[in-house]
Amino acid sequence: LGGRTAIPLAGPANRQGRAVCANLLAEGRVEAYRGSIGTSIAKVFDLTAASTGMNEKQLKGAGLVYGEDYYYSLIHPMHHVTYYPGALPMVLKLLFGRDGRVLGAQIVGYQGVDKRIDVISTAIHFKGTVRDMAELELAYAPPYGAAKDPVNFAGFVAENILAGLTDPVTVGHYLKNPDRYTLLDIREEEETLAHPVHGALMIPLSQLRRRLEELDREKEYLTFCAIGLRGYIAERILKQKGFKVSNLLGGLRTMDALTRTAADENGKMGGNEPMSTRQQTGYGDEPSRIHDLDVSGLSCPGPIVAIGKFIKELEDGEAVRVSATDPGFARDIVSWCENTGNTLLERGEEAGVYTALVQKGGRALSPAASGFVSSGDPTGKDKTIIVFSGSFDKVMAAFIIALGAAAMGDKVHMFFTFWGLSTLRKGFKVPLKKSLMDKMFTGMIPRGTRGMGLSQMNMMGMAPKMMRKVMKDKGISSLEDLVREAAENPDIEMTACQMSMDVMGLHADELIDGVKIGGVASMLNDADKSQFTLFIS
């Protein structure tokens, strides 16, 4: 952008040193330093991350607004053609101005990252545009790239945006305005089994033209696929038919990457060892026969589609060992097994190749017999929420999640311990005979939810009152209403921790109706049966 900056990189420092020496020693010669672009690269284990020019944070810091002053294309290409062995994915984000000038780029991938970032850096140096990116003639042979190189492809997408051929919706924008759009999932059925998106209307791209009558012209649709390309094609089809439609930029893979939590990362593949305990199936410890399927080089949805077709030809009890280079396969195969009734026996990763051993079937053995819920077991949709906190906002969040899960047909187990017990306490004094110590501890726990403070900025008790007023003005259910609704919901089970009650001096008579008393064994049993467990502290 032509502003002042300081970038501590060796390349610019050496060029500055050369300019200094030239100006000091060369008579009659003036060598000016033309500035820094900030091209950098780093290796992080198997991944390579590179950047050049401005990133989005810097553009926003300079006062530029997305959609007005700048845009970006976001693609998930392979580093060379998929039909040549060993193709590995990368993510490329290209930032550009309204006039098409390239402002910056960031790339993360396994191989070929250095080549692409240097090409884009050169384009920025010569004030190139996205049109230049689309027209660059780059070396191509199957082991090294593609006829449409990732750099070219980023330019193509950028040109489509500037030409108004697509209305890209970023993940951040969608998450802020989820009610504005009706999600339209145009992936194939095999893909949705591996990664279902609840609440989305599913019409595969291959069926879209003949199923247009299922769409409402009054709604605004947001198309999405795995990486964005098919979503764009669907968007073009619908726009030609007069529908209001946009496309999710970067597709579902970008959405997953930006919304993934640390808990999700705990299940990530790494190393050669199996990622889950060796699972017994109803057909014995070992598969009757193991087949091999190499889907390396295929990007989503290729691996899942391939294994779906392959496993249909197997007999129950047989297994297939799959090798893939698409990182999304690491998570997709788990979801696919859970939704298709097949059993994931092993999974691992080495040098960018992801492997999984999948056995056909596997529902015959009950969870009780195996000690865990098999990946092929359709149950396990229970949710367990452990409420440790006694803060108004955190307890409210717990009940919102619980009621939402129950509305989706899930069984919810809420386990209240220590300060969370105040949620279940009646709002009036219950005459009971207690020891002095019990009275002291009981006095530290509010009677019901009305005595709760906020976890942040409590403002000497004023903040909860202010929040309650705002909730009332906006028609939001009070915490008391949520607790009452949960107590009356047959799909929500509320349990008070017996040990915590003993420590805090609480008696069962002081709790609201409908609450069970249980211990840690009850909680752990519920957690074992649950799809996930939340700890609200």
C-alpha positions in Angstrom: 0.0 0.0 0.0 3.0 2.3 0.0 3.1 3.0 3.7 5.9 2.8 6.2 6.8 -0.5 7.8 9.5 -2.5 9.5 9.9 -6.1 8.5 12.7 -8.1 10.2 13.6 -10.4 7.3 17.0 -11.4 6.0 16.3 -10.7 2.3 15.3 -7.1 2.7 18.1 -6.5 5.2 20.7 -7.7 2.8 19.3 -5.6 0.0 19.3 -2.6 2.2 23.0 -3.3 3.1 23.9 -3.5 -0.6 22.2 -0.1 -1.2 24.0 1.4 1.7 27.4 0.2 0.4 26.6 1.3 -3.1 25.7 4.8 -1.9 28.8 5.1 0.2 31.4 3.6 -2.2 30.2 4.1 -5.7 31.0 7.6 -6.9 28.1 9.4 -8.6 25.7 6.4 -8.1 22.6 6.6 -6.0 20.8 3.3 -5.3 17.4 3.7 -3.7 15.7 0.9 -1.6 12.3 0.3 -3.2 10.6 -1.1 -0.2 9.7 -4.5 1.4 6.8 -6.8 0.5 7.3 -9.1 3.5 7.6 -12.4 1.8 8.3 -15.1 4.4 8.1 -18.9 4.8 8.3 -21.3 7.7 8.2 -25.1 8.2 6.0 -26.4 11.0 6.5 -30.1 11.3 5.1 -31.5 8.0 3.4 -28.3 7.0 4.8 -25.2 5.3 3.3 -21.8 5.8 4.1 -18.8 3.7 3.0 -15.2 3.3 3.6 -12.2 1.1 2.3 -8.7 1.0 -0.6 -7.6 3.3 -2.7 -10.0 5.2 -6.4 -9.3 6.1 -5.6 -8.1 9.6 -3.2 -5.5 8.2 -5.7 -4.4 5.6 -8.4 -3.9 8.3 -5.9 -2.1 10.4 -5.2 0.3 7.5 -8.9 1.2 7.5 -9.9 -0.9 4.5 -13.3 -2.7 4.5 -14.0 -6.1 3.0 -16.4 -6.0 0.2 -15.8 -2.3 -0.4 -12.0 -1.8 -0.6 -10.7 -5.3 -0.9 -11.8 -8.9 -1.5 -10.1 -12.3 -1.4 -10.3 -15.7 -3.1 -9.9 -18.8 -1.0 -9.1 -22.2 -2.7 -8.1 -25.7 -1.6 -6.0 -27.0 -4.6 -3.6 -30.0 -4.7 0.1 -29.2 -5.3 0.1 -31.2 -8.5 -2.5 -33.1 -10.6 -4.4 -35.8 -8.7 -3.8 -38.6 -11.2 0.0 -38.4 -10.5 0.8 -40.2 -7.2 1.5 -38.2 -4.1 -0.7 -35.1 -4.7 -1.0 -33.2 -1.4 -3.5 -30.3 -0.6 -2.8 -26.7 0.2 -4.9 -23.7 1.1 -4.3 -20.4 -0.8 -5.8 -17.1 0.2 -5.3 -14.2 -2.3 -6.2 -10.7 -1.3 -6.9 -8.0 -4.0 -8.3 -4.5 -4.3 -11.4 -3.3 -6.2 -9.1 -2.4 -9.1 -7.8 -6.0 -9.2 -4.4 -5.2 -7.9 -2.9 -8.1 -5.9 -2.4 -7.0 -2.2 -1.1 -10.1 -0.5 -1.4 -13.9 -0.2 -1.0 -16.6 2.4 -0.5 -20.3 1.7 -0.4 -23.4 3.9 0.4 -26.8 2.5 2.8 -29.8 2.5 4.7 -29.3 -0.8 4.9 -26.7 -3.5 4.1 -23.8 -1.2 7.5 -22.0 -1.8 7.0 -22.0 -5.6 3.5 -20.4 -5.4 4.3 -17.8 -2.8 7.4 -16.6 -4.9 5.2 -16.3 -8.0 2.7 -14.2 -6.2 5.4 -12.1 -4.5 6.8 -11.3 -8.0 3.4 -10.3 -9.2 3.1 -7.9 -6.2 6.5 -6.5 -6.9 5.5 -5.5 -10.4 2.1 -4.3 -9.3 0.3 -7.2 -10.9 -3.4 -7.7 -11.0 -5.6 -10.8 -10.6 -5.9 -10.8 -14.4 -2.1 -11.2 -14.6 -2.4 -14.1 -12.1 -4.9 -15.8 -14.3 -2.8 -15.4 -17.4 0.6 -16.4 -16.0 2.3 -19.2 -18.0 3.9 -21.5 -15.4 5.9 -24.6 -15.9 3.7 -27.7 -16.0 4.3 -31.4 -15.8 2.2 -33.9 -13.7 4.8 -34.3 -11.0 5.1 -30.6 -10.5 1.8 -28.8 -10.9 -1.3 -28.6 -13.0 -2.3 -27.1 -16.3 -4.4 -24.7 -14.2 -1.8 -24.0 -11.5 -3.1 -23.0 -8.0 -1.9 -19.5 -8.7 -3.9 -19.4 -12.0 -6.9 -20.8 -10.2 -6.8 -18.1 -7.4 -6.7 -15.5 -10.2 -9.7 -17.1 -11.9 -11.8 -17.0 -8.7 -10.7 -13.4 -8.1 -11.8 -12.4 -11.6 -15.2 -14.1 -11.1 -15.7 -12.1 -7.9 -14.8 -8.7 -9.5 -17.0 -9.5 -12.5 -20.0 -10.1 -10.3 -20.4 -13.8 -11.4 -20.5 -14.9 -7.8 -21.5 -13.3 -4.4 -19.1 -14.9 -2.0 -20.1 -15.2 1.6 -17.2 -15.6 4.1 -17.5 -18.0 7.0 -17.2 -15.0 9.4 -20.1 -13.2 7.7 -22.3 -16.3 7.7 -21.6 -17.0 11.4 -22.8 -13.5 12.3 -25.9 -13.8 10.1 -27.0 -17.4 10.2 -30.7 -16.7 10.1 -30.4 -14.7 6.8 -29.6 -17.7 4.7 -31.1 -21.1 3.9 -28.2 -23.5 3.6 -28.2 -25.6 0.4 -25.9 -28.6 0.6 -25.1 -29.6 -3.0 -22.6 -32.4 -2.1 -23.3 -36.0 -3.0 -25.0 -38.4 -0.6 -21.7 -40.2 0.3 -20.2 -36.9 1.4 -23.1 -36.0 3.6 -22.9 -39.4 5.4 -19.3 -38.6 6.3 -20.0 -35.0 7.4 -23.7 -34.2 7.8 -24.7 -30.5 8.2 -27.9 -30.3 10.3 -30.5 -27.9 9.1 -29.3 -27.7 5.5 -31.5 -28.6 2.5 -29.6 -31.3 0.6 -29.9 -31.4 -3.2 -26.8 -32.9 -4.9 -25.4 -30.8 -7.8 -26.0 -33.7 -10.2 -29.8 -33.4 -9.4 -30.1 -29.7 -9.0 -31.5 -28.8 -12.4 -34.4 -31.3 -12.2 -35.3 -30.4 -8.6 -35.6 -26.7 -8.8 -39.3 -26.9 -7.9 -38.3 -27.9 -4.3 -36.7 -24.4 -3.8 -38.5 -21.3 -2.6 -37.9 -18.2 -4.6 -38.6 -16.0 -1.6 -35.7 -17.4 0.4 -32.0 -16.4 0.1 -29.9 -19.5 -0.4 -26.3 -20.1 0.6 -24.8 -22.9 -1.5 -21.9 -24.9 -0.2 -19.8 -28.0 -1.1 -16.5 -29.3 0.3 -14.2 -26.6 -1.1 -16.3 -24.1 -2.9 -16.1 -25.1 -6.6 -19.3 -27.0 -7.0 -21.0 -24.5 -4.7 -20.1 -21.8 -7.3 -21.5 -23.9 -10.1 -24.7 -24.4 -8.2 -24.8 -20.7 -7.5 -24.5 -19.9 -11.3 -27.3 -22.4 -12.1 -29.7 -20.9 -9.6 -28.9 -17.3 -10.5 -29.7 -18.1 -14.1 -33.1 -19.4 -12.9 -33.8 -16.2 -10.9 -33.1 -17.4 -7.4 -31.4 -15.2 -4.7 -28.3 -17.1 -3.9 -24.7 -16.8 -2.7 -21.8 -19.2 -2.3 -19.8 -20.1 0.9 -16.3 -19.0 0.2 -13.9 -21.9 0.7 -16.6 -24.4 1.3 -17.2 -26.6 4.2 -13.5 -27.3 4.7 -13.0 -23.6 5.5 -16.0 -23.6 7.8 -14.6 -26.6 9.7 -11.1 -25.1 10.0 -12.4 -21.8 11.4 -14.9 -23.3 13.8 -12.9 -26.3 15.1 -12.2 -26.3 18.8 -9.2 -27.6 20.8 -11.4 -30.6 21.8 -11.8 -31.5 18.1 -8.0 -31.4 17.6 -7.6 -34.0 20.3 -8.8 -36.6 17.8 -6.4 -35.5 15.1 -4.2 -38.2 13.5 -0.5 -38.3 14.1 2.2 -41.0 14.1 1.9 -44.6 13.1 0.0 -46.0 16.0 -3.7 -46.6 15.9 -5.6 -43.5 16.9 -8.3 -45.4 18.8 -8.4 -48.5 20.9 -8.3 -51.7 18.9 -12.0 -52.5 18.6 -13.6 -55.9 18.7 -16.5 -56.4 16.3 -19.3 -58.9 16.1 -17.3 -60.9 13.6 -14.2 -61.6 15.8 -11.0 -59.8 16.7 -9.6 -59.8 13.2 -11.4 -59.2 9.8 -11.9 -62.3 7.7 -10.1 -60.6 4.8 -8.3 -57.3 4.3 -8.4 -55.4 1.0 -6.3 -52.4 0.0 -7.6 -49.2 -1.5 -5.3 -46.4 -2.5 -7.1 -43.1 -3.0 -4.0 -40.9 -2.7 -4.2 -37.7 -4.8 -8.0 -37.6 -4.6 -9.4 -34.5 -2.9 -12.7 -34.3 -1.1 -15.2 -36.0 -1.8 -13.1 -38.5 -3.7 -11.8 -40.6 -0.9 -15.2 -41.0 0.8 -17.0 -41.7 -2.4 -14.4 -44.3 -3.4 -14.5 -46.2 -0.1 -18.3 -46.1 -0.1 -18.4 -47.8 -3.5 -15.6 -50.3 -2.6 -17.1 -51.4 0.7 -20.5 -52.3 -0.9 -18.7 -55.1 -2.7 -17.3 -56.6 0.5 -18.9 -59.3 2.6 -19.8 -58.6 6.3 -16.7 -58.9 8.4 -14.2 -58.1 5.6 -12.2 -54.9 5.9 -10.4 -52.4 3.6 -7.2 -50.6 4.4 -7.5 -47.1 2.8 -4.6 -44.8 2.1 -5.4 -41.1 1.3 -3.5 -37.8 1.1 -6.5 -35.5 1.8 -6.2 -34.3 5.4 -10.0 -34.0 5.6 -10.1 -37.8 5.3 -8.7 -38.1 8.8 -12.0 -36.7 10.3 -14.4 -37.7 7.5 -13.7 -41.4 7.9 -14.8 -41.3 11.6 -18.1 -39.6 10.8 -18.6 -41.8 7.8 -18.3 -45.0 9.8 -20.6 -43.7 12.5 -23.3 -42.9 9.9 -23.0 -46.0 7.8 -22.8 -48.8 10.4 -19.2 -49.7 9.5 -16.5 -50.1 12.1 -13.2 -48.1 12.2 -10.6 -50.4 13.5 -7.4 -48.3 13.1 -6.3 -45.0 11.7 -2.9 -43.3 11.4 -0.7 -40.9 9.5 2.8 -40.9 8.2 4.6 -38.4 5.9 1.3 -36.9 4.8 -0.4 -40.2 4.0 -3.5 -40.9 6.1 -4.5 -44.6 6.6 -7.6 -46.2 8.0 -8.7 -49.8 8.5 -12.5 -50.1 8.1 -14.5 -53.3 8.6 -17.8 -53.7 6.9 -20.6 -53.9 9.5 -19.8 -54.1 13.2 -23.1 -53.5 15.0 -23.5 -57.0 16.3 -21.4 -56.4 19.4 -23.1 -54.3 22.1 -21.3 -51.4 23.8 -21.6 -53.1 27.1 -19.7 -56.1 25.8 -16.9 -54.1 24.2 -16.6 -51.4 26.8 -17.2 -48.6 24.4 -19.7 -47.4 21.8 -18.7 -48.9 18.5 -18.2 -46.5 15.6 -21.0 -48.4 13.9 -23.4 -48.0 16.7 -26.2 -45.6 15.9 -26.8 -44.7 19.5 -24.6 -42.4 21.6 -26.6 -39.3 20.8 -26.9 -38.5 24.5 -25.3 -35.2 25.8 -23.8 -34.8 29.2 -23.4 -31.3 30.7 -21.5 -30.9 34.0 -22.4 -27.6 35.7 -19.7 -26.6 38.2 -20.2 -22.9 37.9 -22.7 -20.8 39.8 -22.5 -17.8 37.5 -25.7 -16.5 35.9 -24.3 -16.4 32.3 -22.6 -19.8 32.4 -25.6 -21.6 33.9 -27.9 -19.9 31.3 -25.6 -21.1 28.5 -25.8 -24.7 29.9 -29.6 -24.7 29.9 -29.8 -23.2 26.4 -27.5 -26.0 25.1 -29.5 -28.6 27.0 -32.9 -27.4 25.7 -31.6 -27.1 22.2 -30.2 -30.6 22.3 -33.5 -32.0 23.7 -35.4 -30.2 20.9 -33.2 -32.1 18.4 -34.4 -35.4 20.0 -31.3 -36.0 22.1 -31.3 -37.2 25.7 -29.5 -34.7 28.0 -27.9 -35.5 31.3 -27.2 -32.4 33.5 -24.9 -33.1 36.5 -24.7 -30.2 39.1 -21.8 -30.1 41.4 -20.4 -27.6 44.0 -21.4 -24.0 43.1 -23.6 -25.3 40.3 -26.0 -26.7 43.0 -27.3 -23.2 43.6 -29.2 -23.6 40.3 -31.3 -26.4 41.8 -31.9 -24.8 45.2 -35.4 -23.5 46.0 -35.8 -19.8 46.2 -37.0 -19.8 49.8 -35.7 -21.0 53.1 -36.6 -24.6 54.0 -36.7 -25.2 57.8 -34.2 -27.9 58.5 -32.0 -28.8 61.4 -28.3 -28.3 60.4 -25.0 -28.2 62.1 -23.1 -24.9 62.4 -20.7 -25.9 59.7 -23.5 -26.9 57.3 -25.2 -23.6 57.9 -21.9 -21.7 57.1 -21.4 -23.5 53.8 -25.1 -23.4 52.9 -25.0 -19.6 53.4 -22.4 -19.3 50.7 -24.7 -20.7 48.1 -27.5 -18.4 46.6 -31.1 -19.7 47.0 -31.9 -20.3 43.4 -30.9 -18.5 40.2 -32.0 -15.0 41.3 -29.1 -14.7 43.6 -26.5 -15.5 41.0 -23.9 -13.0 39.7 -22.1 -12.7 36.4 -18.8 -14.4 35.7 -17.4 -11.1 34.4 -18.0 -7.5 35.3 -20.6 -8.3 38.0 -20.6 -4.6 39.0 -21.5 -5.3 42.7 -24.7 -7.2 41.6 -25.9 -4.5 39.2 -24.9 -6.4 36.0 -27.2 -9.4 36.4 -30.2 -7.0 37.0 -29.2 -5.0 33.9 -28.9 -8.2 31.9 -32.3 -9.5 33.1 -33.9 -6.2 32.0 -32.4 -6.4 28.6 -33.6 -10.0 28.2 -37.1 -9.1 29.3 -37.2 -6.1 26.9 -36.1 -8.3 24.0 -38.5 -11.2 24.8 -35.7 -13.6 25.9 -36.7 -16.3 28.3 -35.4 -15.8 31.8 -33.1 -18.3 33.5 -35.9 -19.3 35.8 -38.1 -20.1 32.9 -35.3 -22.2 31.3 -34.8 -24.1 34.5 -38.5 -24.7 34.8 -38.8 -25.8 31.2 -35.8 -28.2 31.6 -37.3 -29.7 34.8 -40.5 -30.5 32.9 -38.8 -31.9 29.8 -38.7 -35.7 29.8 -35.6 -35.7 27.7 -33.6 -33.7 30.2 -32.4 -35.4 33.4 -31.0 -33.2 36.2 -28.8 -34.8 38.8 -27.3 -33.2 42.0 -24.0 -34.5 43.1 -24.4 -36.2 46.5 -20.8 -35.6 47.6 -21.1 -31.9 46.8 -24.4 -31.7 48.7 -22.7 -33.2 51.7 -19.8 -30.8 51.6 -22.0 -27.7 51.0 -24.5 -28.8 53.7 -27.5 -29.1 51.3 -30.4 -31.5 51.8 -32.6 -33.0 49.2 -35.6 -31.1 50.6 -33.9 -27.9 49.6 -33.8 -28.8 45.9 -36.5 -28.1 43.3 -38.8 -30.9 42.2 -37.7 -33.3 39.6 -34.0 -33.4 40.6 -32.3 -36.8 41.1 -29.4 -37.4 43.5 -26.4 -39.2 42.2 -22.6 -39.6 42.5 -19.6 -39.6 40.2 -20.3 -43.1 39.0 -23.7 -42.0 37.6 -22.1 -39.1 35.9 -19.4 -41.2 34.3 -21.9 -43.8 33.1 -23.9 -41.0 31.5 -20.7 -39.6 29.9 -19.7 -43.0 28.5 -23.1 -43.1 26.7 -22.9 -39.6 25.5 -21.8 -38.1 22.2 -19.9 -35.4 24.1 -19.5 -34.0 27.6 -19.4 -30.3 28.4 -17.9 -29.0 31.7 -19.3 -25.6 32.6 -16.9 -24.0 35.1 
